[in-house]
Amino acid sequence: MSSENSSDYREKEDDDMERIVWEGMDVLGASISKMTILQMVSVATDQKVLKIVDSVDEAIDNLIGKGLVCKQNGKYQIVNSKESAAELEKIGV
């Protein structure tokens, strides 16, 4: 696999994790802790929490950077706005 293909594959994995995190948060519909997000993604992907923690952290950071999620009082919640809708289309939600 060339480095360009490897980069494309990693980017797809990142987008998939962002989608899983966002969709899970959307289903729960409330402010949730990082541990709850980790447990939810662990169940959804059938992987242990310790294996996915870095990917989930990166996905959360990316979603915050895109303005789709915010952190308040140690919990994460979805941001509802027109700008968020455009970003969601980009990650396939």
N, C-alpha and C positions, 0 to 999 in steps of 0.2 A: 504494500500500500504506500503510495507516495505521500510526502508530507502534506501536500494540498488535500488529498483525499482524507488523510487522517484528521486534518483541521475541519473539513466539512463534516466528518463523522462526529467529532467532538461537539461541534456546534449543534448538530441535530440532537445529540444526547442532552445538551444543555436546554434546548427548546422543549424537549420532551419532559424533562424534570420540571421546568417552569410551568408547563401545562398541567402536570400532575399536581403540583403544589397549589396552583391557582384554583383548579377545579375542586380540589379537596376543601380549600378554604371557602369556596363558593357554596359547596354543599352544607358545610357546618354553619355558615351564615353569621358568624359572630367573631369577636376578637378571640384569638386563640394563641396559646403559648407555642414556643418553638418545639417543645417536647411533644405536644399534641400533633403538630405538623409532621414531626419525625415518625411518630407512631402511625399516623395515617398513611404516609408515603411507604413506610415499611410494609404495611398490610397490602397496599395497592400494588407494590412491586415484588412482594414476596422476598424481600431482602432484610437482613438484620440492620437495626438502627445504626450501629457502628460503621457499617459498610457504606451507608448513604449520607452520613452526616455532612461531609464536605460538599457533596453535590447539592444537598438541600440548602445548605448555607449559601452557596453560590446562586442557586435559583432564587432564593429569597432576596439576596442582594440585588440581583438583576431585576426582579419584579419591583423592588423599591426604586431602583434607578430609572425604571421606565414609568414610574408614577402609578403603578397598578396596585401596590400594596404599601401600607404605612405601618410604622411601629409606634405604639403609644402605651406607656406604662408597662413595658416589657411584653406586650402582646401584639400580634399582627392582625391587621384587618384589610379588607379589600377597599380600595378607593373607587368611588362611583363618580365618573365624569365622562364627558364626550371624548376627551383625549384618551382615557383608559380603553374605551371601546375600539378605537383605532389600533392601539397597541395589542389588544387581545386578538384582533384579526391576524396580526403578524405572527403570533405564536400558535394560531390554529384553534383558538377557543371560540 
